[in-house]
Amino acid sequence: MALQTTANIWHNGQLIPWDKAQIHVMSHVIHYGSSVFEGIRCYSQPNGAGVFRLPEHMARLIDSAKIYRMPLPYTVDQLCSAVVDVIEANGVAPCYIRPIAFRGYGEVGVNPLKSPIEVYIANFPWGKYVPGNDGADVCVSSWSRLAPNTMPSLAKAGANYMNSQLIRMEAEINGYSEGIALDVNGYLSEGSGENLFIVRGGVLYTTPLANSVLNGITRSSVITLAKQLGIEVVEQALPRELLYICDEAFFTGTAAEVTHLRSVDRILVGDGTMGPITTALHDEFFNIVNGLKPDRHNWLTPVNVKVGEPVAV
């Protein structure tokens, strides 16, 4: 597998060489998981490239940091400008973008307040996330999502993804593409790194934020598109067995984009193919992000980069 590298990484306001983006082994984040981060995609456009919902991602990064008492010394606009700078400096598009803020090398101990806050932004080429060109074969995980009063699900925090790793590894070891977790009450929550949608009787259902799910930006985008296409959207607690009798199901997320589910626990979803509602939303999403339809929501931030000709590292 090729290393996912580019020439530069943004660190605390400056571009530095990729290989110089290093931290001390005694950094707080290594011992206690004290990080918050984002995943963002930059898409090819007919006349360049565009970053998908960049301000919303950076606002969520700041919110996540605030929840964990990590005040970031940058505004949303400054972080957005930093993303554009690093993409243009590296000349790599389309690409995946990873902003991360974490507690660095300071005082060892659970209390993080005396450890400095570091902010990095990297970008690199990246393709499909959930395996399976004909849809994903997934399972319901034996691992549950965190209870609401344990760790905050609205924060996109590194520590939360230890739970995600257990879900994803269990699924892969058992021959599935991905796992779906239940919440503490046994209702459907989300995948290891994706929000979940289900279609039954022409209605689009998704789990509400109260059921230990991340407030996904692709999730909110798909809800917006569905309403504009005249598709009824219902947010409510969903029982596990609805997965086995639904007409369609799909994941959303920056990495997963819109990925339809072929089967759950070896039971076909519908006839196993991408259904009409999923297809309509999938096509609408990709037509907008790839510049084949007008960006009527102003979701794309343009970057000045020649697509397909990355700077040599």
C-alpha positions as CSV (number, residue, x, y, z in Angstrom):
1,M,0.0,0.0,0.0
2,A,1.4,3.4,-1.0
3,L,2.1,5.9,1.7
4,Q,-0.5,8.8,1.8
5,T,1.9,11.7,1.6
6,T,2.2,15.2,0.1
7,A,4.9,17.8,0.3
8,N,3.5,20.1,3.1
9,I,1.5,20.1,6.3
10,W,0.0,23.2,7.9
11,H,1.1,23.5,11.6
12,N,0.0,26.4,13.9
13,G,0.0,28.9,11.0
14,Q,2.9,27.8,8.9
15,L,3.5,25.2,6.2
16,I,6.2,22.7,7.1
17,P,7.6,19.7,5.3
18,W,5.6,16.5,5.7
19,D,8.4,14.6,7.4
20,K,8.9,17.5,9.9
21,A,5.3,17.1,11.3
22,Q,6.3,15.1,14.4
23,I,5.3,15.1,18.1
24,H,7.0,14.0,21.3
25,V,6.2,10.5,22.6
26,M,5.2,12.1,25.9
27,S,2.5,14.3,24.2
28,H,-0.8,14.2,26.1
29,V,-2.7,13.0,23.1
30,I,-0.7,9.8,22.9
31,H,-1.4,8.7,26.4
32,Y,-5.0,10.0,26.9
33,G,-6.5,10.4,23.4
34,S,-7.0,14.1,23.8
35,S,-7.6,15.1,20.1
36,V,-10.4,16.4,18.0
37,F,-10.4,16.2,14.2
38,E,-12.3,16.5,10.9
39,G,-12.4,14.6,7.7
40,I,-13.0,16.7,4.5
41,R,-13.0,16.0,0.8
42,C,-11.9,18.1,-2.1
43,Y,-13.6,17.2,-5.4
44,S,-12.6,17.6,-9.0
45,Q,-14.5,20.3,-10.9
46,P,-14.7,21.0,-14.6
47,N,-12.6,24.1,-14.0
48,G,-10.5,23.1,-11.0
49,A,-11.5,21.7,-7.6
50,G,-13.8,22.5,-4.7
51,V,-13.7,21.6,-0.9
52,F,-17.1,20.3,0.3
53,R,-18.7,22.3,3.1
54,L,-15.4,23.6,4.5
55,P,-16.9,26.2,6.8
56,E,-19.2,23.7,8.4
57,H,-16.4,21.3,9.0
58,M,-14.2,23.9,10.6
59,A,-17.1,25.1,12.8
60,R,-17.6,21.6,14.0
61,L,-13.9,21.3,14.7
62,I,-14.1,24.4,16.9
63,D,-17.2,23.1,18.6
64,S,-15.5,19.7,19.3
65,A,-12.6,21.5,20.8
66,K,-14.8,23.7,23.0
67,I,-16.6,20.7,24.4
68,Y,-13.2,19.3,25.5
69,R,-12.1,22.7,26.9
70,M,-9.5,23.1,24.1
71,P,-9.8,26.7,23.0
72,L,-8.4,27.0,19.5
73,P,-6.5,30.3,18.6
74,Y,-8.1,30.4,15.1
75,T,-11.4,31.4,13.6
76,V,-13.4,29.4,11.2
77,D,-12.2,31.8,8.4
78,Q,-8.6,31.3,9.3
79,L,-8.9,27.6,9.4
80,C,-10.7,27.6,6.0
81,S,-7.9,29.7,4.5
82,A,-5.3,27.3,5.9
83,V,-7.0,24.4,4.2
84,V,-7.0,26.2,0.9
85,D,-3.3,27.2,1.4
86,V,-2.2,23.6,2.1
87,I,-4.1,22.2,-0.9
88,E,-2.7,24.8,-3.3
89,A,0.8,24.4,-1.9
90,N,0.7,20.6,-2.4
91,G,-1.1,20.8,-5.7
92,V,-3.1,17.6,-4.9
93,A,-6.7,17.4,-5.9
94,P,-9.0,15.6,-5.6
95,C,-7.9,14.8,-2.0
96,Y,-8.9,14.0,1.5
97,I,-8.1,16.7,4.2
98,R,-7.4,16.0,7.8
99,P,-7.4,18.9,10.3
100,I,-6.6,17.8,13.8
101,A,-6.1,19.7,17.1
102,F,-4.6,17.9,20.1
103,R,-2.9,18.3,23.5
104,G,0.8,18.2,23.0
105,Y,3.9,17.8,25.1
106,G,3.3,19.3,28.5
107,E,2.4,17.8,31.9
108,V,1.9,14.0,32.1
109,G,-1.3,13.2,33.9
110,V,-5.0,12.9,33.1
111,N,-5.6,16.6,33.6
112,P,-4.8,18.1,30.2
113,L,-5.0,21.8,31.0
114,K,-1.2,22.3,31.3
115,S,-0.5,20.7,27.9
116,P,-0.2,23.0,24.8
117,I,-2.7,22.8,22.0
118,E,-1.3,21.9,18.6
119,V,-3.2,22.3,15.3
120,Y,-2.2,20.5,12.1
121,I,-3.9,20.3,8.6
122,A,-2.8,17.7,6.1
123,N,-4.2,16.6,2.7
124,F,-3.5,13.6,0.5
125,P,-5.0,11.5,-2.3
126,W,-7.7,9.1,-1.1
127,G,-10.3,7.0,-2.8
128,K,-13.2,4.8,-1.8
129,Y,-13.5,4.1,1.9
130,V,-16.1,1.4,2.4
131,P,-15.2,-1.7,0.3
132,G,-17.5,-3.2,-2.3
133,N,-18.3,-1.8,-5.7
134,D,-21.7,-3.5,-5.7
135,G,-22.7,-2.3,-2.3
136,A,-21.4,-3.0,1.2
137,D,-22.0,-6.2,3.1
138,V,-22.3,-5.2,6.8
139,C,-23.2,-6.6,10.2
140,V,-24.7,-5.4,13.4
141,S,-21.8,-5.1,15.8
142,S,-21.6,-6.7,19.2
143,W,-20.1,-3.4,20.4
144,S,-22.5,-0.6,21.4
145,R,-22.1,3.1,20.9
146,L,-21.2,5.2,24.0
147,A,-24.0,6.1,26.4
148,P,-24.9,9.9,26.2
149,N,-23.6,10.7,29.7
150,T,-20.2,8.9,29.2
151,M,-18.5,10.7,26.3
152,P,-20.0,13.4,24.1
153,S,-21.0,12.0,20.7
154,L,-21.4,15.5,19.2
155,A,-17.6,16.0,19.5
156,K,-15.6,14.4,16.8
157,A,-12.9,13.3,19.2
158,G,-10.0,10.8,18.6
159,A,-10.9,8.9,21.8
160,N,-14.4,8.1,20.5
161,Y,-12.8,6.2,17.6
162,M,-11.4,3.5,19.9
163,N,-15.0,2.3,20.0
164,S,-15.1,2.7,16.2
165,Q,-12.0,0.6,15.8
166,L,-13.5,-2.3,17.7
167,I,-16.6,-2.1,15.5
168,R,-14.6,-2.0,12.2
169,M,-12.1,-4.7,13.2
170,E,-14.8,-7.1,14.4
171,A,-16.7,-6.6,11.1
172,E,-13.6,-7.2,8.9
173,I,-12.4,-10.2,10.8
174,N,-15.9,-11.8,10.3
175,G,-15.9,-11.1,6.6
176,Y,-18.0,-7.9,6.4
177,S,-17.2,-4.5,5.0
178,E,-18.4,-2.5,8.0
179,G,-20.3,-2.8,11.3
180,I,-23.4,-1.0,12.5
181,A,-23.6,-0.2,16.2
182,L,-26.6,-0.1,18.5
183,D,-27.0,2.6,21.1
184,V,-27.2,1.9,24.8
185,N,-31.0,1.2,24.5
186,G,-30.6,-1.2,21.7
187,Y,-31.7,1.1,18.9
188,L,-29.8,1.6,15.7
189,S,-27.0,4.2,16.0
190,E,-24.4,4.4,13.2
191,G,-21.5,2.7,11.5
192,S,-17.9,2.9,12.8
193,G,-17.5,6.2,10.9
194,E,-20.8,6.7,9.0
195,N,-24.3,7.8,9.6
196,L,-27.1,5.4,8.6
197,F,-30.2,5.9,6.5
198,I,-33.0,3.4,5.8
199,V,-35.8,3.5,3.2
200,R,-39.2,1.7,3.8
201,G,-42.4,2.4,2.0
202,G,-40.9,5.4,0.2
203,V,-40.0,7.2,3.4
204,L,-36.4,7.9,4.4
205,Y,-35.6,7.2,8.0
206,T,-32.5,8.1,10.0
207,T,-31.3,7.9,13.6
208,P,-31.7,11.2,15.5
209,L,-28.7,12.8,17.1
210,A,-30.0,11.8,20.6
211,N,-29.1,8.1,19.7
212,S,-25.3,8.6,20.1
213,V,-24.6,9.6,16.6
214,L,-22.3,12.3,15.2
215,N,-23.9,15.3,13.6
216,G,-22.7,14.3,10.2
217,I,-22.2,17.0,7.6
218,T,-22.9,14.7,4.7
219,R,-25.9,13.4,6.7
220,S,-27.3,16.9,6.9
221,S,-26.5,17.4,3.2
222,V,-28.4,14.3,2.2
223,I,-31.4,15.3,4.3
224,T,-31.5,18.7,2.5
225,L,-31.3,17.0,-0.9
226,A,-34.0,14.5,0.0
227,K,-36.4,17.2,1.0
228,Q,-35.7,19.1,-2.2
229,L,-36.4,15.9,-4.2
230,G,-39.8,15.5,-2.4
231,I,-38.7,12.5,-0.3
232,E,-40.2,12.4,3.2
233,V,-37.6,12.4,5.9
234,V,-38.2,11.0,9.4
235,E,-35.7,11.2,12.3
236,Q,-36.7,8.7,15.0
237,A,-35.3,5.8,17.0
238,L,-35.1,2.8,14.8
239,P,-35.2,-0.9,15.9
240,R,-32.5,-3.3,14.7
241,E,-34.9,-5.5,12.8
242,L,-35.9,-2.7,10.5
243,L,-32.5,-3.3,8.8
244,Y,-33.8,-6.8,7.7
245,I,-37.1,-5.6,6.3
246,C,-36.3,-2.3,4.8
247,D,-36.3,-1.6,1.0
248,E,-33.0,0.3,0.9
249,A,-30.2,1.3,3.3
250,F,-27.1,3.4,2.9
251,F,-24.3,5.0,4.8
252,T,-23.3,8.7,4.5
253,G,-20.1,10.4,5.6
254,T,-17.1,12.4,4.3
255,A,-15.2,9.1,3.7
256,A,-18.2,6.9,2.8
257,E,-19.9,9.7,0.8
258,V,-23.2,7.9,-0.2
259,T,-22.6,4.1,0.0
260,H,-25.5,1.7,-0.4
261,L,-25.8,-1.4,1.7
262,R,-26.2,-4.7,-0.2
263,S,-26.8,-6.9,2.9
264,V,-27.0,-6.8,6.7
265,D,-26.0,-9.9,8.7
266,R,-26.1,-11.9,5.3
267,I,-29.7,-10.8,4.7
268,L,-30.1,-8.9,1.4
269,V,-31.4,-5.3,1.7
270,G,-34.3,-5.3,-0.9
271,D,-32.9,-7.2,-3.9
272,G,-29.3,-6.2,-3.0
273,T,-29.0,-3.5,-5.6
274,M,-29.0,0.3,-5.1
275,G,-32.7,1.3,-4.8
276,P,-34.4,4.3,-6.5
277,I,-34.3,6.6,-3.5
278,T,-30.6,5.8,-2.7
279,T,-29.8,6.2,-6.4
280,A,-31.5,9.6,-6.6
281,L,-29.7,10.9,-3.6
282,H,-26.4,9.3,-4.7
283,D,-26.6,10.9,-8.1
284,E,-27.7,14.3,-6.9
285,F,-24.9,14.4,-4.3
286,F,-22.1,13.4,-6.8
287,N,-23.5,15.7,-9.6
288,I,-23.2,18.6,-7.2
289,V,-19.8,17.9,-5.7
290,N,-18.3,17.0,-9.2
291,G,-19.6,20.2,-10.7
292,L,-22.1,18.5,-13.1
293,K,-25.0,20.4,-11.5
294,P,-25.0,24.0,-10.1
295,D,-23.8,24.3,-6.5
296,R,-27.1,25.9,-5.4
297,H,-26.2,25.6,-1.7
298,N,-22.7,27.1,-2.0
299,W,-21.3,23.9,-0.5
300,L,-18.0,24.0,-2.4
301,T,-15.0,26.3,-1.6
302,P,-12.9,26.7,-4.8
303,V,-9.2,26.0,-4.7
304,N,-6.7,27.0,-7.4
305,V,-5.1,23.7,-8.3
306,K,-4.6,21.8,-11.5
307,V,-6.5,18.5,-11.0
308,G,-4.6,15.3,-11.5
309,E,-1.1,16.8,-11.5
310,P,0.2,16.5,-7.9
311,V,3.5,18.1,-6.9
312,A,6.2,15.5,-6.6
313,V,7.1,14.6,-2.9
